[in-house]
Amino acid sequence: MNPKLLSFFRYLFLFLTGGFAYFYIEILYRGYSHFSMIICGGLAFILCGSLNQHGRPAPSFLTQMILSAAIITVLELITGCIVNLMLHWNVWDYSRLPYHFHGQICAVYSIIWLFLSPACILMDDLIRWKIFDEDKPSYKWF
């Protein structure tokens, strides 16, 4: 198979895995979700998973967690600005929570992303290793 096509399908698989995981986690947590969360979750999964890829020295697992929380928070801000502020779809509103920014992101959820990010990192590595036959993951914890 063409390497570019294989790469496309790899990233499509990762995108859909992360997107639907995000979507269903949200359904489990609050009882409903929105299709925009598939897009946000898919992008988050790919970006967070890419932190320890591409042959460069991987940051420590703790650093990956912190960077992943920041990535997810930024993607949530971008998504919120589009779907909530521009399109007025009212998918979520964090205005009632402390330390929020325009009701689109808040410190509470950034901390939640920090603690959910290990699942994202490990799942990405497991998929890449077991399904796409990439290198077996190893971690430097600190």
N, C-alpha and C positions, 0 to 999 in steps of 0.2 A: 504494500500500500504506500502511496505517496506520503513522505514524511510530514508535509504541510497539512495534508488531510487528516493524518493520524493525530497531529498536534491539535487541530481544530476539534476533532471528536473527543480528545482527552479533556480539553478545556470546557467543551460543552457538557460533558459528563460531570466534571467538577462543579461547573456553574449550576447545573440542575440539582445536583446533590445538595449543595449548600443552600440554594434558593428554596427548595422544598423543605429542607430541614428547618430553616429559619421560619418559614411559613407555618409548619406544623407545630413547632415549639411555641409560636405565638398563639396558635389555636388552643394548645394545651394550657397555656398560661392565662389568657384572657377570654377564651371562648370563640374568637373570630380572628380573621386576618384580612389582608388585602393583597391583590396580585402584585402590587408594587414591592411587597416584601420579598417576593421571589427574586426580583431583580436585585434589590439591595443585598439580600442574603447570598445570592450567587456571586456577586462582585466581592462581597466581604470574604467569602470562602476562598475564592481564587487569590485575592490579595494577601490574606493572612497566611494561606498555605505557601505562597511564593516567598515568604520571608526566609525560609531555609532551603531554597532551591537554587538552581543555576550555577552550581560549582563554586560559589564563593563561600568563605567561612560563615557558617550559620551563627547567628546571635544566640546567646544562651536562651534556654526555654523561658526563663523569667522575662527576659527582654522581648522575646517573641510575644509573650502574653500581654505585656504593656503596649507594644506596638500594635498588636491586634485590637486591643481595646480602643486605641486611638483611631485606627483605621475604621472600625465599625462605627465609632461615634461620628467621625467625619462623614462617612457614607450615610448615616442616619440623618445628619444635618442636611446634606445635599438632597436626599430623598424627601425629607420633611419640607424643605423649602419649595421643592417642586410640587409634591402632591398635596401638601396642606396649605402653604401660603400662596402659591401661584394658582394652582388648580382648584383650591378650596374643597378638596375631597374629605377633609377632616378625618384622616386615618388615625391620628393620635394627637394628643395634646398633653404635654408635661407641665403646663402652666401651674398646676396645683402643687407640683413638687419643688422642693428647695433647689437652689442653684441651677435653674434651667436657663436656657438661651432661647428666647422667643417661643418657648413651649415645644421646641423641636428636639432638643437634647437636654440631658440633665446629668448631674454627678451620680445620682443613684444608678441610672442605667449604664453609665460608663463603668462603674464598679461591677455591675452585673456582667457586662461584656468581658471584663478582666477575668472573672471566674468561669465564664463559659468558653473562653478562648482556648483552654487546653483541649477541650473536646474537638474544636475546629482544627487545631494544629495536628492532633493525633489522628483524626479521621482522614485529613488530607494526606498525611504521610502513609497511612495504612492503605488507602486507595492507590496511591502512586506506586507503592511497593508491591502489593498483592495483585492489583488489576493491571497496572501498566508496566510492571516489571522494572521499575526504577530501583535505585539503590535502597537497601534496607536503612531505615532511619536510625540515627543515634543522636543522643542529646547531651549537651553540656547544660546542666541545670542552672548554674549561676555564673 
